Amino acid sequence: MCVRICRADRVTAPWDHVTGTITIPAELTADRAVTAVRAVLTALAVQQPGGRAICWCGADVAVPAPTRDEVVAHGA
């Protein structure tokens, strides 16, 4: 299962290994959201070349726009 990205008002744990979800603060701008997702993926030992977020499957990760509690699933 590929990574899922969720924005939330409150983030207690950025990575949920059970659901495969990275949670980022809702108020982050698009650029900062990508940086946050890249940081979590890097901590999970997923190489992040260039300026975009890359899933462990090698595809680009879709980071949701700054709206509240929106979830974007990547992959199948």
C-alpha positions as CSV (number, residue, x, y, z in Angstrom):
1,M,0.0,0.0,0.0
2,C,1.3,3.4,-0.9
3,V,1.5,6.3,1.4
4,R,-1.5,8.5,2.3
5,I,-1.3,12.1,3.2
6,C,-3.7,13.8,5.7
7,R,-3.9,17.4,6.9
8,A,-5.2,17.9,10.4
9,D,-5.5,20.8,12.9
10,R,-3.5,18.8,15.5
11,V,-0.7,16.4,14.7
12,T,0.3,14.0,17.5
13,A,2.2,11.5,15.4
14,P,3.2,12.3,11.8
15,W,3.4,8.6,10.8
16,D,0.8,5.9,11.4
17,H,2.3,2.6,10.3
18,V,-1.1,0.8,10.6
19,T,-2.9,3.0,8.0
20,G,0.2,4.1,6.1
21,T,-0.7,7.7,6.6
22,I,1.5,10.8,7.1
23,T,-0.4,13.5,8.9
24,I,0.8,17.1,8.4
25,P,-0.5,20.4,10.0
26,A,-3.5,21.8,8.1
27,E,-2.0,25.3,8.0
28,L,1.2,24.5,6.1
29,T,1.6,26.1,2.7
30,A,2.0,23.8,-0.3
31,D,5.8,24.1,-0.3
32,R,6.1,23.5,3.4
33,A,3.7,20.6,3.2
34,V,5.9,18.9,0.6
35,T,9.0,19.5,2.8
36,A,7.1,18.0,5.8
37,V,6.1,14.9,3.8
38,R,9.7,14.5,2.5
39,A,11.0,14.7,6.1
40,V,8.8,11.9,7.3
41,L,9.6,9.7,4.2
42,T,13.3,10.4,4.8
43,A,13.0,9.3,8.4
44,L,11.4,6.1,7.0
45,A,14.5,5.6,4.8
46,V,12.8,6.5,1.6
47,Q,15.2,8.5,-0.6
48,Q,13.9,11.9,-1.6
49,P,15.7,13.1,-4.7
50,G,14.9,16.5,-6.1
51,G,12.3,18.9,-4.7
52,R,9.3,16.6,-4.7
53,A,7.9,14.0,-2.3
54,I,8.5,10.4,-3.6
55,C,6.6,7.3,-2.3
56,W,8.5,4.1,-1.5
57,C,7.1,2.7,-4.8
58,G,8.9,5.5,-6.7
59,A,5.9,7.6,-7.7
60,D,5.3,11.2,-6.8
61,V,3.2,11.7,-3.7
62,A,0.1,14.0,-4.1
63,V,0.1,16.4,-1.2
64,P,-3.3,17.9,-0.6
65,A,-4.0,21.6,-0.8
66,P,-4.3,23.5,2.5
67,T,-7.8,22.5,3.5
68,R,-8.9,20.9,6.8
69,D,-8.9,17.1,7.4
70,E,-8.5,16.2,3.7
71,V,-7.0,12.8,2.9
72,V,-5.3,12.0,-0.4
73,A,-4.4,8.3,-1.1
74,H,-1.5,7.6,-3.4
75,G,-1.5,4.3,-5.4
76,A,-3.8,1.3,-5.0
